[in-house]
Amino acid sequence: MMKNIQNIKFKFLLVLLVGIVFTSCEDTLEDVRENPNTVTTIDDAPLFANAVRSLFGGTLDQGTVRFAGMHAHYYVAGSTSRQPDQYIDGFDGNYNSVLNGTYNGVIRHSEEVLLLTSNEETPNTVRYAMADIINVMGFARITDGFGEIPYTEGGKGKSEDILTPKYDTQQFIYTDLIARLTASINVLKTADPAMAYPDSDPIFDNDLNKWVRFANSFRLRLGMRLRYADNALSQQIVSLSLADPLMEDNSHNAFMIQTEGQGNGWYGNRTGYPSIKMSTFMVGKLENTADPRLAVFVMQDENGNYTGQKNGLNDVAFGQSDFASKSDMGLALSSKESKMYLMTAAEVYFLRAEAALAYDNEPAVANDIYRMAIETSLRQWNVGAAEITNFLASPIGTLTGTTLEQEEQMGTQMWIALTPDYFEGWSHIRRTGYPVIEERTDSDLERGVTNGIMPKRFLYSSFELSSNGTNASEAIARQGANKIDTPIWWDKN
Amino acid sequence: MNKLLLLIVAIGFSISTYAQKSISGKVVDKTTNEPLPGVSITVKGSSKGMAADFDGNFTIQNIDENAVLVFSFIGYKPQEISVTGQTSLNVLLEEDAEALDEVIVTAFDIQRDKASLGYSVQQLKPEEFAVAQENNIMNSLSGKVSGLQITQGNTGVDGSSRILLRGITTIDGSNRPLVVVDGIPVSNGSSSGNPNGGRDGGDALSDINPNDVATVTVLKGAGAAAAYGSRGMHGVILVTTKSGVSKDGIGVTLTSSFTVTEIALTPKLQNEYGMGAFDSFSPIGSDGRPNLDYPSSWSYGPKMEGQPYTNWLGAEDTYSPRGNTYEEFYQDGHSFTNGVSFEGATDHSGFRMSFTNQDTQGIIPNNTLNKNTINFRASSNLTDKLKIDGKVTYIKSKVKNRPELGEGASNTALQLSLMPRDIRLEDAKKNTLDANGNEIKWNLDNTFNNPYWALNNVYNEDSRDLFQSSFSAKLDLTDKFYITGKTGLNYRVSDGTRHAAAGGKANSNGLGNYGTNQSKSSSWNSDILATYTTKFSGFNVTGSVGANYRSDYSKSIGVSGTEEKVPNFYRISNYAIVSDSDSMRKKIVYSYYGLGQISYGGYLYLDATIRNDNSSALPAENDSFWYHSENLSFLFSKFFGLKSNTLSKGKVRASYAKVGNDTSPYRTQSSYNINQARTLDYTVASIPGTLPNPNLRPEVSNSWEIGTELGFFKNRIHLDFTYYETLTEDQIMSVPISGTSAYSNYITNAGSIKNEGFEAQLNLIPLETENFSWDMGLSITKSKSVVESIDESLESITLNSLMQVSIEARPGEEFGTIYGLDYLRDNFGSKLITDAGLAQPGERIKLGSINPDFYGGISNNFKYRNFSLRTLISYQEGGEFFSWGRGYREMFGTDASSLIGRVDGIIEEGINENTGFENTTPVSALQKNYTNNYVSNIRTDLIFDASNIKMKEIVFTYDVPKKALGNSGVQGVSLSAIGRDLFFIHNATGDIDPDASNGSSPTATALEHASLPSTRTYGVNIKINF
C-alpha cells in the first residue's frame, strides 16, 4: 500500500515536473518569425513620399553645406567645417556620406516604387513616371558631384541583388537621364491624376501639369549642362524642352517647407553650429549692383552693416579676420520655415536666356528673358514692385557688352538667383565659369591641393574603393585621377 | 537586528563537553612505509589541529574521548580515524594519483572528476574572485585563466568588460562566452561606448554578486560547451552560487569592504606654451575675447613666461602654466560594499540567503553606482528520491552619470586634454554661463564643452531591476535512472533618463534635449533531462536524453525631445520637438539532445554529445540544425601503473566538436518601416538599410583540441597544456556594402576564420612546510585568428574605424589588422617631402594588429601561518592600437610630444619630391602636427605597441587565529588589504594605457581616444563568520 502511494506520488511529480518545464512553450517557431516592428507589404505611395522628401533633404546635405556652398563662394563656415574652403581634400568620411546619402535615400526608395509600379499585378505607368523623375534627379545630383557613378547597376541592391555595381560614364548617364525624363514627360502630359498620388505628393499636391513643367525644366537644365561637352545633343534637348511646358512663374517652383524636426537646416547653422557667414564675394556682388536681395540673403551684422567673410583665408589670416562679427545668412533663407528648393522658374528663365543667346543668336530675345528671370527671382523673394522696377532699370537689368560679357552678366545673375540651391550654384560655375572664381594667389589665401583653383568634384571614398574597388578603379582609369581637381565630363570651363 | 544575530549565533554555536584525553602516533606512506613529514592533522568538527613533525610523529593533547582525527597530505588520500579507545596510532596514508584533481562542475551542472574530462577546463575558488571586490566578477578572472582575455576600458563606474575566450572566431557579434549561473544561461550582453562618443551602458555580468558565488568554471572549447548548443560556441563560464548545504547549523557571514580609486595614468602634457597659434596670441575679436576658432585656440601661442595678456575670457591676466588639469578635475573615487549572509542545513535541507549593498563613487564627481542584491537559495531532499533546488535573486541598481566617451562633447577627458595650457581650470569652473544663459567655453567647435558646464548641465541616470529565479527537481526513479527538470526565468526592467540643458551648442545645437527609455526583457529557459547509469565488466556507462526550450523576449519604449521650453525642467512636455520609439523582439529555440559517457578502468573516458536546435531566427527551410562533440580522456599514468615519485600524474585528452549557430531575429525577411511624422498629412515609409537574406543557413564551427595534464613530484609541478584549432565557416554576418547599391549592409553566410593557438597553465609549489607555503601559477596563451575568406564580392570587412584608421578582416590576414595611411614614400622607403617641407599621405597599408603575440598571468600565493599574500601580474606581448587621443593632443599642441620643433621648426626626414635631395625646409610644429594628423591623415606614427606588464592584483589576508576569538561566538575573522591595477611594471607606450578603450566590442581595444584616466584601486576587506 505504502509502496503504491509512493509510486503514484512519483508519477504525479514526474508529470508535474514535465508540465512545469514546458508550459512556457506556447509559441511555435512560425509564430515569432515575422518582425513585429515593421510591415512586409506596403503601398508605394509612402515610399514615393519618402523619395521626394529625401531629394529635398539632399539640398542640405554635406555635399552642399560643407562643400558646394563654400566652393561656389556663397559663404564661409566656421570651425572645422571651414576646411573645405581651403581647397583641401582630407574628408573621406564626408565624401562617403555624400555619395551614400542620395543612394540610400532618394535612390533606394524611388527604385522600390519603380519596382512596385512595374510589376505585373499592380502596374501603374503614371506613378512609375513620377518616381522615375525623382530617380533621375537623384542620379543627376550624384553624378554632378562625382562624375562617373554606378548608374545602370546602381541602386539595384534589392531589386537585382547587385552589391558591387559597375560605373557608367557621365556621358552615358546624362543621355539616359534625359531620355527617361522625355518618356516620363510624355506619360504625364496625358495622365489621369487619379492614377498618380492624390494624397502623397509633397511637392505639387498631385498637380500633373506642374509635374510636367518640373520634369521638362529639369530636362532643360540637363540639356544646358551639356553645352560645352556635347553641343549638338545639348541644342537638341533644349529645343525639345522649349516645345513642352516649362516653369513660368513662382507658383511652378518645386519647393518644400520642412515641418518635421527642427525645420530648415540653415536655421540650425544660423543659431547653432557651425556658424555660417556670408562671403565677401556674395555680399560684394549684391552691394555693387544695389541688389534688393542683399537684405534678403544677408543679415546685418551687429553694427547694422553687411559684412562678408573672405573665402579661402589661411589659418593665420582667418584668426585675424574677426569671423564671429560677420553677417549671417538672411532670415528668409535660414528660418525654420524657409523653403527648400529643387528648381525655380527664375532658373528656367536664365537657362532660356542663355539658350537664346548661345543657340539662337537672338540677343534681344535673350535680354527679354534675362529680365524676366531677374524679375521672377525678385518676386520669389517678395521684393516690392518699385524695387523691382528700379533694379531692372539699373545697368544690371540689361544685358550689355560683348557676347562674352553678356554671358558673364547672365552667369553671375543666375548664380545669385540659384540661392539657396548652392549645389546647383557650384555646378553652374563649373559649367559656365561664371561668376569667375579667381585662382588664389594672395599670400593670405590657402591654395590647398588644387593650386588655388576651385575644386571640381568629390572624391570616391576609401570605403567605396574597398567595397566596390574593381568598378571604382575602372571609373578612375576612364575619368582621371581620383582628385578634387579632376574635371568631370561636362565640366569644360 | 542584533538580537536576531545573537539568536542565530546561539542556535548555531552550541558546544557540548566530553571527557578529555591525549593521543600520539606516527604517519607513514602505506606502500613504502616511509614517514611522512608535515601531514596535517585536524580534529573533526573543531578548530583544533597540528602537523606531524619531520619524522611523521605527532601528539595531540586534550581531545574528546570520541573525537575523529582527519589526516590529510598533499598527494595522498585523506583518512579519518576515530580515537575512541586508543592512545597511540599508526597511520598509513595511501597515495592518490589524482590527488590534485578537483571535482569540476560541467555542463548541466553535472559534477565530474576533472581527470575524466577530455577538454580544457579551469575552476576558480572564492579566494580568487571574491576578495578583490571587482564590480564585475569577470574582471577578477583576468590573468588567472589561460585562454581568457579580459580588458576593461576606462569608462566610469559599472563599465563593461571585453571578454574573449580563445580569441575571436566570428566576424560579427560579440564573441563573448556564454555565462551560465546555476544551470540557467544569463544575459552576457554589454553596451559599450565608442571613440566617436556615447556612453558605456554597463555589463550584464556585473549582476553576478561575487560574494554569492561558490565556484567559477571556465569551459574553454566547443567540446566542453556543445551541450549548451549554439550559444556555447565561444566557450562557457559556469557560475555556481553558494547553496548553504555544506555547513552544519546556521552560519552567518558578514563581509565588508572599502576601496579607494585614484588616478594612476594620465597623458603627459606640455607646460610651456599656451593659447594661440604660430607663436602668437590669438587675435582679440570685437567681443573682447580672443578668437576661439582653430587653430588660434590651440596651444601654439608664445612661450608662457608670466607676461601680461588677455586670457580666454577676455580678462587681463598673466600668461603662465596652470598645472595638471586631470589631477585637479578628477577626485578619488571610493566604493563601499557590505554583505550579510545566513546559511544553514539540516539532514535534508539547506538554505542560504544573502543581502549585499554596494555604493560606488567614481573619479568624476557625479558618477555613482548603487546596487543592492538579495539572494535566496534553498534545496531539499523531500524524499530519498526527490530533490528540489530553488533560487531567487533580486538586484536593484542605479547608475548616475555614466561619462560620455571619446569625441563626445561632454567627455571631460577630451576637454581637459585639449584645453589650452594657460587656462585655469578654476576659471572654467567659475565661468560656465554667460548673461544669456549660454555656455562659456574655450573653443567654438561643437565637439567640446566646458567640462564644468557639462558636469552641471548634462545628466543621465539608469536603473535596472533584475529578477533571476530558477527551480529544479531531480527525481530518482531507480538506482540507475533519474530525471531532472529545470526552469529559470530572468526578467529585467531597465529605465534610463538623460538630459542636456539648453545653451550649450554642442548639445542639440544649443536647444537642449531630454530622453527617457524603458525596456523589459525576459529570458525563459527550461530543460528536462533523463539519465541512465549502468556498470558492466569494468565499464561505467551513462546516457542522457534531454530537451530545452528557450524564449527571449524584449520590449522597449522611449521618448525623446529637443528644444527646451523653460529651463531646468526635464520632462517631455517641456520639449517642442518630440519623437518616440516602440519596439519588441522575440526569439525562441527548441532543442533536443543526448549525452553519453563511457569509462573503463578509471583511466579511459569517452564523452559524446549530440544536439539539435530549432531556431525562429532562421528561415523555415534551414531552421533545424545538428551538432555534436566527442571528448576523450586517457590517464596513461594510471593505465601503465606508473607509481614513480617523479611523474605522479599523466593524462592526455582530445576533443572534437561541431557547433552550429543561429543569429539574431528578423534578418531573413524584407520589410518596411513606417516613419514617425507629426506634421504631415501623408504617410512616409522607409526601407531598412540592411538587406535581409531569406536563404540564411546556420553558421558552422568545427573545432578540435588536444591536451595533456602532467603532474610531477606529487603534483608539486603540474602542467596543463592545450593546443586548439577552430574553423568557423558560413558565418552569418551583416556585411557593409558599397552605398551605391542603395543599401548599407546585407546579411549573408560568408567567410571563414581559422582560430588556432595554445594555452598552458603551470602550477608550482616551490615550498611547502608546516607554517609556510608558496605556490605559483603561470599561464600563457597564444591565439591567432586568420581570416581565410570573406564574402567573395568584398576585399575586406571593416570591423571598426576611427579617423580613417580601420580595423579590418581581410582574407589571408589576421583578424583585426589595423589599416591606415602611411607616408608617401619613394621606392627606397624615404618619405617624399613637398617644397613647403611637408610630408604627404601615401598608401593605405597594414600598420599593426590588435592581437597580442601572447598574454597571460603570473600568480603567487604565499602562506605563513595565518597570513597569506596573493599577487597577480598580468602581461601582454605585442599587439598594437591607434591612439587618436595622442594625435589630437599633438594637433592641439597640448601633448608633451608637441614641444618638438617649437623654436626652430621641424625638418621632416625624407627627400624633396622635386629635387630628390634631402629635405631641409623646416615647418612649424603646428603645421606639421595639423597637416600630418588631420589633413593628410598619416597614421604611421600614431600606432602604438600594446605590450605591457601590470601589477594586477595584490591581496594580503590575515585570518585571525581561532583561539584569539575565544568564546566570542565568532568562528572566523579574515582581514584583507587589497590592491588592483596598481601599476605598470612595463608599459611600452608610456603615458597611454593600452587597455584604455571606450568599450567592450571585440575590436574596442584597437582604438584609443581621449580616454578617462586609468585608475588604481586599493582598500580593505573584512569577513566575519559566526
Interface residues (C-beta under 8 A of the other chain):
Chain A: Q6 F10 L13 L14 L17 V18 I20 V21 F22 S24 C25 D27 L29 E30 D31 V32 R33 E34 N35 P36 N37 T38 V39 T40 T41 I42 A45 P46 L47 A49 N50 R53 G78 S79 T80 R82 Q83 I88 G90 D92 G93 N96 L99 N100 G101 Y103 N104 I107 R108 H109 E111 E112 I149 P150 G154 G155 K156 G157 K158 I162 L163 T164 P165 D199 S200 D201 P202 T259 E260 G261 Q262 G268 T271 G272 Y273 P274 S275 E302 D315 V316 F318 G319 Q320 D322 F323 A324 S325 S462 F463 E464 S466 S467 N468 G469
Chain B: A277 F278 S282 P283 G285 S286 D287 N291 D293 Y294 P295 S296 T383 K385 L386 L444 D445 N446 F471 A473 L475 L477 I483 G485 K486 T487 K505 A506 N509 G510 L511 W524 S526 D527 I528 Y549 S551 T562 E563 I577 D582 S583 M584 R585 K586 K587 I588 Y590 N614 S615 S616 P619 A620 D623 P665 Y666 T668 Q669 S670 S671 Y672 N673 I674 N675 A677 R678 T679 L680 D681 Y682 T683 V684 A685 S686 I687 P688 G689 L691 P736 I737 S738 G739 T740 S741 A742 Y743 S744 Y746 S793 L794 E795 S796 T798 Q804 P841 R844 Y934 V935 S936 N937
